[in-house]
Amino acid sequence: MTVYYVRPDGSDSNSGLGYSASEAWATVSKAAVTAAAGDTVWIAGGTYRETGGVTVANSGTAEAPIVFAGDPM
């Protein structure tokens, strides 16, 4: 169970494991292809300009869903 962070000023070459711009990813798409069952993705407010849509690559389960949520910070 991993917690990932996405924010518009992040970078998809970051780890995604922290809230700061130097750690967070820049796209929801990066999170969608990485997150697995039991993971949570916090998405910071802002504008995300992604083309082609967002496709979740892995499946969660009833007991361990993949959660995408707005970051409360």
Backbone as a chain_set.jsonl record, in Angstrom:
{"seq": "MTVYYVRPDGSDSNSGLGYSASEAWATVSKAAVTAAAGDTVWIAGGTYRETGGVTVANSGTAEAPIVFAGDPM", "coords": {"N": [[0.841, -1.171, 0.0], [0.917, 1.891, -1.143], [1.418, 5.415, -1.073], [0.929, 7.919, -3.374], [1.747, 11.056, -4.98], [0.491, 13.745, -6.933], [1.051, 16.691, -8.706], [0.696, 19.799, -10.456], [3.16, 21.129, -10.839], [5.041, 19.179, -10.55], [7.134, 16.407, -11.624], [7.2, 13.809, -13.985], [9.403, 12.233, -13.87], [10.089, 12.106, -11.278], [9.858, 10.417, -8.034], [7.244, 10.279, -7.099], [6.522, 9.866, -4.526], [6.351, 11.81, -2.571], [5.006, 14.967, -1.354], [6.117, 17.388, -2.213], [7.18, 19.532, -4.981], [9.519, 18.55, -6.013], [9.328, 15.873, -5.637], [6.79, 14.858, -6.321], [4.655, 13.56, -8.978], [3.859, 14.879, -12.259], [1.659, 14.301, -13.798], [-1.609, 12.831, -13.943], [-1.847, 10.612, -15.457], [0.632, 9.278, -15.213], [0.446, 8.375, -12.595], [-1.756, 6.708, -12.906], [-0.835, 4.568, -14.446], [0.935, 3.44, -12.752], [-0.027, 3.007, -10.107], [-1.216, 0.444, -7.931], [-3.212, -2.285, -6.59], [-4.576, -1.329, -3.505], [-3.202, 1.047, -3.302], [-2.985, 4.645, -2.886], [-3.646, 7.699, -4.487], [-2.938, 10.996, -4.24], [-4.149, 13.932, -5.525], [-3.158, 17.084, -6.302], [-4.657, 20.367, -6.354], [-5.23, 22.191, -9.387], [-4.392, 22.743, -12.873], [-4.403, 20.201, -15.213], [-3.023, 19.24, -18.102], [-3.577, 16.872, -20.087], [-3.377, 14.665, -22.773], [-5.368, 12.398, -24.702], [-6.696, 11.058, -22.688], [-7.033, 9.326, -19.496], [-5.925, 6.264, -18.444], [-6.339, 3.632, -16.295], [-3.988, 1.28, -15.407], [-3.759, -0.964, -13.769], [-5.623, -3.24, -11.656], [-7.688, -2.75, -8.805], [-8.978, -4.249, -5.796], [-11.935, -5.372, -4.032], [-11.242, -5.381, -1.382], [-8.861, -4.003, -1.429], [-8.813, -1.345, -2.883], [-7.836, 0.878, -5.607], [-7.26, 4.142, -4.94], [-8.072, 7.342, -6.018], [-7.813, 10.627, -5.187], [-8.731, 14.021, -4.352], [-6.192, 16.126, -3.183], [-6.057, 17.103, 0.154], [-4.458, 19.144, 1.095]], "CA": [[0.0, 0.0, 0.0], [1.776, 3.05, -1.339], [0.742, 6.689, -1.293], [1.583, 8.709, -4.41], [1.3, 12.443, -5.071], [0.539, 14.37, -8.255], [0.816, 18.135, -8.678], [1.041, 20.348, -11.771], [4.557, 21.546, -10.939], [5.909, 18.029, -10.328], [7.772, 15.847, -12.815], [6.983, 12.366, -14.077], [10.652, 11.53, -13.595], [10.211, 12.015, -9.817], [9.401, 9.155, -7.436], [5.817, 10.315, -6.808], [6.319, 9.443, -3.142], [6.27, 12.934, -1.646], [4.119, 16.05, -1.772], [6.832, 18.531, -2.795], [7.338, 19.526, -6.441], [10.706, 17.768, -6.365], [9.024, 14.458, -5.429], [5.5, 14.476, -6.917], [4.535, 13.456, -10.427], [3.175, 15.998, -12.901], [0.45, 13.883, -14.521], [-2.466, 11.775, -13.412], [-1.556, 9.434, -16.281], [1.765, 8.564, -14.616], [-0.092, 7.672, -11.433], [-2.704, 5.689, -13.357], [-0.129, 3.381, -14.94], [1.814, 2.947, -11.695], [-0.761, 2.587, -8.91], [-1.67, -0.946, -7.877], [-4.202, -2.566, -5.553], [-4.262, -0.826, -2.176], [-2.501, 2.335, -3.362], [-3.741, 5.891, -2.885], [-3.034, 8.789, -5.244], [-3.439, 12.32, -3.874], [-3.998, 14.829, -6.665], [-3.237, 18.481, -5.882], [-5.447, 21.243, -7.197], [-4.52, 22.811, -10.5], [-4.785, 22.368, -14.223], [-3.628, 19.103, -15.772], [-3.261, 19.202, -19.552], [-3.187, 15.555, -20.556], [-4.091, 14.312, -23.995], [-5.621, 10.973, -24.88], [-7.398, 10.476, -21.554], [-6.283, 8.649, -18.44], [-6.3, 4.861, -18.368], [-5.759, 2.929, -15.152], [-3.383, 0.062, -15.944], [-3.877, -2.087, -12.839], [-6.918, -3.363, -10.993], [-7.774, -2.884, -7.366], [-9.917, -5.281, -5.366], [-12.892, -4.852, -3.061], [-10.519, -5.214, -0.121], [-7.706, -3.119, -1.644], [-9.057, -0.539, -4.083], [-6.93, 1.962, -5.95], [-8.003, 5.352, -4.617], [-7.62, 8.62, -6.556], [-8.572, 11.621, -4.427], [-8.199, 15.372, -4.304], [-5.313, 16.338, -2.045], [-6.652, 18.06, 1.079], [-3.5, 20.169, 1.524]], "C": [[0.887, 1.234, 0.0], [0.922, 4.288, -1.556], [1.571, 7.475, -2.301], [0.974, 10.108, -4.442], [1.475, 12.96, -6.491], [0.263, 15.86, -8.057], [1.319, 18.74, -9.977], [2.497, 20.757, -11.934], [5.537, 20.423, -10.599], [6.568, 17.601, -11.631], [7.53, 14.342, -12.829], [8.268, 11.566, -13.914], [10.934, 11.457, -12.089], [9.697, 10.668, -9.327], [7.888, 9.108, -7.235], [5.504, 10.052, -5.349], [6.247, 10.574, -2.131], [5.436, 14.052, -2.231], [4.845, 17.176, -2.497], [6.966, 18.391, -4.31], [8.529, 18.685, -6.873], [10.492, 16.266, -6.18], [7.778, 13.991, -6.187], [5.59, 14.33, -8.432], [3.755, 14.653, -10.958], [1.863, 15.589, -13.564], [-0.304, 12.776, -13.794], [-2.203, 10.49, -14.188], [-0.405, 8.61, -15.715], [1.294, 7.764, -13.408], [-0.978, 6.509, -11.86], [-2.014, 4.429, -13.875], [0.762, 2.757, -13.871], [1.053, 2.367, -10.515], [-1.282, 1.157, -9.04], [-2.656, -1.108, -6.723], [-3.713, -2.078, -4.192], [-3.585, 0.526, -2.15], [-3.483, 3.502, -3.343], [-2.955, 6.936, -3.657], [-3.709, 10.082, -4.826], [-3.132, 13.271, -5.019], [-4.213, 16.268, -6.193], [-4.1, 19.277, -6.85], [-4.599, 21.858, -8.296], [-5.064, 22.336, -11.825], [-3.844, 21.299, -14.75], [-3.988, 18.996, -17.253], [-2.718, 17.881, -20.105], [-4.024, 15.217, -21.779], [-4.313, 12.808, -24.045], [-6.332, 10.311, -23.72], [-6.465, 9.802, -20.573], [-6.804, 7.233, -18.339], [-5.582, 4.206, -17.194], [-5.277, 1.568, -15.626], [-3.591, -1.164, -15.066], [-5.247, -2.091, -12.189], [-6.755, -3.376, -9.487], [-8.693, -4.053, -7.052], [-10.904, -4.643, -4.398], [-12.202, -4.562, -1.734], [-9.37, -4.221, -0.233], [-7.908, -2.313, -2.926], [-7.896, 0.392, -4.374], [-7.747, 3.238, -5.773], [-7.317, 6.566, -5.25], [-8.473, 9.668, -5.859], [-7.9, 12.989, -4.511], [-7.377, 15.564, -3.047], [-5.896, 17.401, -1.125], [-5.719, 19.182, 1.516], [-3.698, 21.462, 0.794]], "O": [[1.517, 1.574, 1.001], [-0.156, 4.221, -2.145], [2.77, 7.675, -2.107], [-0.154, 10.323, -3.997], [2.462, 12.661, -7.164], [-0.653, 16.237, -7.326], [2.285, 18.235, -10.549], [3.021, 20.736, -13.047], [6.722, 20.675, -10.384], [6.56, 18.338, -12.616], [7.645, 13.682, -11.797], [8.221, 10.339, -13.827], [11.902, 10.822, -11.669], [9.167, 9.874, -10.104], [7.304, 8.025, -7.204], [4.334, 10.017, -4.968], [6.095, 10.316, -0.937], [5.184, 14.096, -3.435], [4.238, 17.858, -3.323], [6.878, 17.291, -4.856], [8.545, 18.163, -7.987], [11.365, 15.47, -6.523], [7.724, 12.85, -6.644], [6.473, 14.894, -9.078], [3.078, 15.352, -10.204], [1.035, 16.45, -13.863], [0.279, 11.917, -13.133], [-2.323, 9.397, -13.635], [-0.456, 7.381, -15.734], [1.694, 6.615, -13.22], [-0.95, 5.444, -11.243], [-2.562, 3.334, -13.752], [1.287, 1.661, -14.065], [1.451, 1.335, -9.975], [-1.723, 0.727, -10.106], [-2.899, -0.165, -5.97], [-2.591, -2.37, -3.779], [-3.407, 1.103, -1.077], [-4.645, 3.37, -3.727], [-1.739, 7.047, -3.501], [-4.911, 10.254, -5.03], [-1.979, 13.398, -5.433], [-5.301, 16.629, -5.744], [-4.254, 18.909, -8.015], [-3.389, 22.023, -8.141], [-6.065, 21.622, -11.89], [-2.626, 21.474, -14.735], [-5.13, 18.697, -17.603], [-1.565, 17.789, -20.528], [-5.231, 15.458, -21.808], [-3.528, 12.039, -23.489], [-6.556, 9.101, -23.759], [-5.257, 9.721, -20.796], [-8.005, 7.024, -18.167], [-4.353, 4.23, -17.118], [-6.052, 0.787, -16.18], [-3.598, -2.288, -15.567], [-5.944, -1.076, -12.172], [-5.799, -3.943, -8.959], [-9.133, -4.763, -7.956], [-10.721, -3.496, -3.991], [-12.546, -3.601, -1.046], [-8.948, -3.655, 0.775], [-7.25, -2.568, -3.935], [-7.072, 0.666, -3.501], [-8.803, 3.394, -6.386], [-6.125, 6.789, -5.04], [-9.702, 9.619, -5.922], [-6.691, 13.105, -4.709], [-7.818, 15.203, -1.956], [-6.201, 18.502, -1.584], [-6.143, 20.086, 2.236], [-2.973, 22.426, 1.039]]}, "num_chains": 1, "name": "protein.A"}
